[in-house]
Amino acid sequence: MEIITRLDELNINSKTAIAMGKFDGIHLGHKKLLGKILEQKQDGLKACVFTFEPSPEEFFVGHTVRQLFTRNEKRRAFEKLGVDILVEFPLTEATAATDPEDFVRDILCDDLKAVYIAAGSDVSFGDKGRGDQHLLRNLSKELGFELNLIEKVMLDGTEVSSTRVRNEVADGNMAEVKRLLGTEYSISGIVEHGRHIGHTIGVPTVNILPPNNKLLPPFGVYSSIVVIDDKEYAGMTNIGRKPTISEKEAVGVETYIYDFDEDVYGKGLTVRLKEFLRPEMKFDSIEDLKHQIESDLKRAAN
């Protein structure tokens, strides 16, 4: 997958089918949109995702917004889906002030060779968000691109949105999050050395430190699926600060992998969260912690 992050990289030689959006959650609504451009590959078009970096929320609000998918997680997800080109359009004071019509003519059509554009019916772009579906529809006739406006995906009578997904993640409702995303909520990172407390009590774990901008569910213990080298394993994951060990621990994601004893330090790992089992707790002793972990392992395995 080709990744474009700079304005001077925008010149594409192949005709493209472009999906426009924020793609901050890659939920069922986003996947419906992405499906439309992936269908165009059979007609010889390159499937291109056009999104913004930083996100419009972060840029206009002016502070970090916790992400459902971090930048690297989005890249991996798009590539896995079969996207050919990812444009992470640099959002600055200057680019945010681009005239909407110039945006479509110069960037989407001239630079990115769009002959097919898919977008949500509430799409907005360009200076003060003045670009909308009506402008796209009018320009499609003049510039000759096919326009497909996608209506919102509804689930249980309510729109599937990133805000809805965020609320469910914040409440620890991982089964509902899976319904909205079409897959389990995941956290990715590089396996790092921890304190090795797990080894001393017979429950070795692998540890990753989530990025500061990653939205985490409530601290606690989860049944999980662990992906290493494209292979899946059953796991049990603790998210939090491990208060029994120290009050000063950084927030970590610590996972026991069933029937697994390989050395994976330095490797990339993804944890997909299945079910919230219990909140994080502070125990009076390491022995008490061990007994609770043994109980958790039995429950997570079922």
N, C-alpha and C positions, 0 to 999 in steps of 0.2 A: 504494500500500500504506500502510495506517495503521500507525504505530508508536507503541506505548504504553510509556512508560518510568517512569511514576509511578503510585502507588496510587490517586490521585484521578482518574486517567484510565480506570480499569478498567470503567466502566459502559458496556456495549455494548447497542444497541437491537435488533440483528439476531440471529437464532439462528445458532449457530456450530458448526462441526466443528473440534475442537481436537486438535492433535498435541502431546503433551508430551514434552520431552526436553532434553538438553544441547546437542545439535546442534553439537558442537565441531569436527566434521569434514565434515559433510554428505556422508558416504560412501554406498555402496549401501544399507546398512541404514537410514540416515536417509531416503534417497530413497524406499525402500519405505514407510516410515511416512508421509512427506509425500504420497505418491501416494494413500493412503487418504482423507485429508481433501480433497484436490483432487477426487477422485471425487464427493464430497458436494456440490460446487458445482452439479452438474446438478440437485440437488433443492432448490436455492435457499438452501443454507447458505453462510455466509461461512467460508472456509478460514482458520483461525487457528493460528499457531504460538506455543506457550507455552514460553519458555526463561528463563534466569536471567542477570542481569548484576550483579556479575561472575559468572563461572562458579563452580559449587560447588567445583571444585578450587582456584581462586585464593582464594576466600573462606575455606575451611576450612584450607588449607595456610598462607595468609598471605603468599604472595609471588607475583610474576608468573609465569604459566605461558605458555610460547610457544604461540601459537595457529596451528592449521592454517588457519583462516579468521578474520581479524580481524573486529571488530564491523561495520565498514563493508562488508567483503567478504560477510559473512553476509547483511546487509540486501539487498545487490544480488542475491545468489543466490536468496533467498526471493522477492524481487519478480519476478525473471526466471521462476521456476517457476510463478508465478500465485497466490502467497499474498496474501490480502486484508488480514489483520491480523497484526502481529507484536507479541507481548507480551514485552518484556525486563523480566521481573519483578525489581524491585530487591531484591537479597539483602542483608539486614542482620541484626544479632543478633535484632531483634524479628521480622522476617518469617521467618527461618529457624526460629524457635520456634513457628510457627503449628501449631495442632493439625491433624493430617492430615484429620480429618473436616470441620473448619471450612474447611479449604483447598478441599475439593471442593464443599461446600455453598455457601459464601459467595463464593468467588472464581471457581471454574470455572462453577458453575451459575447463581448469582444475578447476579454481576457480568458474566460473559462469555457468559451465555446458552447454555452448552454443551448440545447435544442429542445430540452424537456425540463420543466421545473415543477417540483412538488413542494407544497407548503401547507401549513395549517390555515384554516379559514380565518384565523385571527392574526395572521402574519403581520409584522411591522418591521420597518427597516428604514435606514437613512436618517437624515436630519430631523430631530424631534419625533422620530417614529412615524413620519408622515407617509412613508411608503406602505401600501396595504394591498389587499387582494384586488381592489378596483384598478389600481395603477398597473398591477401585474397583468390583469385581464386586458386592459387597453393596449399595453405594450406588446402583449403576446401576438396580437393581430398585426401590428406594424413590424415587429422584429422577427416574427415567424417561429417562435418557440411554442411548444405545447404546454399548457398549464393544467395542473391537476391540483385542485384545492381539496384538502382532506378534512373531513368533519371530525370532531372529537370522538374518541372511543369512550363509550359509557359502560360502566359496570355497576350493577345493582342500582341503576337509575342515576348514578352520579358520575361526573366526568373523571376519567383517569388523568391525573395531572401530577407534576413533580411535587407540588405542595401536599397533595393527598399521600403520596409515597413517603414524603418526609415525616408527616404526622404519624404514619404507621410505624416507621422506623423508630421514631422517638418514643413510641409506646411499647416497643418490643414485640409488635404483632407480626412475627416473621412469616407466618403462613399467609397473611393478607398481603404483605409486601411481595411475596412470591406471585400471588395472583395478579398484582398490578404490574410487576416487571416481566412476568413470564418465566422467571428463574429466581433462585434464591439470592438474597442480598449478599454481596461479597465484599471482602476486604483483602487487598493484595499487598505484598511487600517482600523484602529480602529477609531470609532467615538469619537471625542474629544470635549471638551468644547471650544467654541470660545468667542468672545466678546459679543455675544447675540444681536448684532445690528439688525439682521434680525427680532428678536422677537419684538423689539421696533417699527419697521415700518410695522409690520403685515405680514412679510415674513420670518417665521422661517426656518432655514436651519440646515443641519447636516454637520459637518466638519471633514475631514481627512487630515493628513499631509503625503504626499507621501514620500517614501524613497528617500534619496539623489541621489541614482543611478538609479532612474526611469526616463525614457525618457518621457518628457511631450510635448504635442502639444503647439502651440502658446497660450499665455495668452489670456483669453477671455471667452465668454459665449457660452455654448453648450447645445443643447437639449440632453437628456440622458435617460438611463434606469438604475434604481437603484435596486440592488439585496440585500435584507436583509432576512436572514433565509430562503434562497432558494426561496423567493417570489420576483416578479418583479413589480416595480412601475415606472410610468412616472416621469421624473424629469427635472430640468434645473440646469446646473452646471456652476459655475464660477471657472476658474483656474487662479491663480495669487496671487498678493500681496495686493489686496483691497486698492489701493492708495487713495481713498476718505477717508478711515478711518485713515490710517497712512502710512508714507513712510517707516516704519521699519518692516512691517508685514513679517512673514515668508511665503514662497510659500505654498499655501494651495489649497485644492479642496473643494469647498463649494457648497452644493446642496440643492435646494428646491424640496421637494417631493410632488407631487400633491395628494390631498385627503389623507393625512397621518398626524397623530398627536400622534404617539407613542413615548415613551422615549427609545431611542436606544443608549444612551451614553455607551461607553465601548464595544459595539458590533462590529463585523466585517461587513464591507460594501464594495460592489463593485459598481463602477460607470462605465457604458458602454457608451461611447460617440457616439452620432448619427450624429450630424451636427453642424458645427461651425456657430454661429449666428452673433457675432460681437467681435471685439477686446476689451480687458480690457480698461476702460476709468477712468479718474479722474474727478469727478463732483465737482461743486462749493459748494454744500451743500448736507446734508443727504436727504433733500426733493427732490432735483433733482435726486439723486440716486434712491429714492423710485419710482418716476415716470418712470424712465428708466426700473427698474426691472419689474414694472407692464406691461410695453410694451413688454419686453422680454418674460414674462410668457405667454402672449397671443400668441406670435409668436411661442414659443417652443411647445405650446400645439397643434398647427396645424400640 
